[in-house]
Amino acid sequence: MKTESLWYLGERKIEIRSVDIPDPGPEEVLVSLEACGICNWDIQSYMGNFARHHAYPFSAGHEGVGRVLQIGDRVKSLEEGQRVAMHELPIGSPGGALLARHALRRISEVAVIPESDEPVINWLVEPVVCVVNGIVHANLQPGDTVAVIGCGYMGLLFIQGLNRYLTKRVVAVDVDARRLKLAEEFGAHTIIRPESLNRSLHSTCDVVIESAGAPEVLEPALSLVRVGGSVVIFAWHHHDYTFDLERWHVNSWRLLNLGPEMNPHFGDLYPRAISLMANGTFRNQKLVTHSASFSSVKELFETATSRMDGYIKGVVTFP
């Protein structure tokens, strides 16, 4: 059948193309997309910065939610009409792009979302899976003091989860007063701007989660972590950074990269993330600040790139 998907062509160039999508095989489902989030990965692709990883043009999108439109002959665990979140597939996989009207997945690559009155844009599951993966592998212990540097979308999701994770104290660090206010609302015990960090906070944190992606935040992250503590590099950095290995050795710091690829069982966390969203641990309300229909996606990308108008998270919808 024919569908439409978004293609990245190069720097600030995108277009919607008509493409073929296969019929579902015996253990596959065809999904009609309802919404797909835009993350930093998508913004970098839009800005033309992804050529070192994949040649342009390409179609992508990986934060998709939709309803099962058609099921394969052997599919017994899903029914047409159920809302599902879908796993990411490698670029170029037939029916793999989720910034598209339709997608194709094996039954092991979808997770059912419970029916609710919540708008579909509040059910962006994949970012929550990333945060759950980070919490699972960040070497957290009950009673820890945890700092989150960078209270954008992912940082605020971290604060929501950490507030329910037996932490002693959650410290939120950001340059934006509005985001710090949200961090406090979501459970941060201390909110502070980077320039206001003082000696009383130095070397006090068991775990520091860096979620800003800017080189200037790495030194504050190291100043906050205690001897023997962990620094989690969660954000995607796009620069070189010179690091003092003697300082790292003497302080016995653990430096962790918690991107999805570090966990070969990342997909297994989808049902867990959905259950945590259903019980209110993670909430996209107040975090999804901008949305646009599929046909108007260019303007949304421009807003996301410039961070204009209080942008925190953008979602593409498929009416």
C-alpha positions, 0 to 999 in steps of 0.5 A: 500500500501507499503511505506518506513519510517525512524525509530529511534532505539536508540542512533545514530541508524536509519533505513529505513523500509518498512511499510504499509500505509492505502488507503485514506478514504473519507476525506483524502489525500495520499501525496507523500513526496518531502522534510522534514526538520530535527529539534532539535526534530529529532536530540534529537530522533537520539541521543537517548534522547527521551525515556522519551517521547516515547519508541524506536523504532518509526517513525516520522518527522513533517516538511514535504512537498509533492504533493497530490497523491490520494484523498478520495471520498469526497475531493473537496478542493484539487486536485491530484498534488497540493503541500501541507504542512502537520500537525504533528500527534501523533507518531504511527498514521497510515501514520503520519510520514513525514520522509517517502516517503508517508503520510496520512492526513485528508483534515483539516490537509494539507495546499496548497502551491502555485506553484512557481519556488522555490526549494521545500527545500525553502518551509519548512512551519512548522518551520515558523508556530512555529515562527508565533505562537511565534510572535502572543503570545509573548505579542509584541506591536508596537514600542517594542525593541526585543532581539533574543538570539540564531541565529540558524535556528529558531532565524533567522526566528524570526528576519525575521518576527520581521523585518516586525512587527513594532518593534523599534529595533531588537537585535541579540545575538549569539556566531557565527559571520556568523550567526550574519551577517545573522541576520544583513542581515535579519533586526537586528538593533544590532548584538552582542556576549554574552560576549560583552553585556554591561550595555547600553543594560541591562533592555532595551528590552520589549521582549527577545526571547530565541532561543538557548536552552543552560542554559548559555543564560538564565541569559543574557536573564534576564539581557536584559529584562526591568521591566514588560517585557517578556522573551519567552523561545522558545527553547527546554531545556534539563536541570534543572535551578534554578530561583530566584522567588523573582527577578521574582516577583520584576521585574514583568517579564512574562515568556512564554513557546511558544511551539506549544502545548500551542496553541490548534489552532496551525494548523490554522496558516499554511495558514497564514505562507504560505502567509507570505512565499509567500510574502517574509517575511520568506525565507529559502534561505541561511538558508537551508545549508545541504540536503541529499536524503532519502537513505543517511540520516545517514550522514545528521544526523551526520552533524546536530548533530555535527553542522559541515560545517556551518550547520544551517538547514538540509533537507531530499529530496525524489527523 
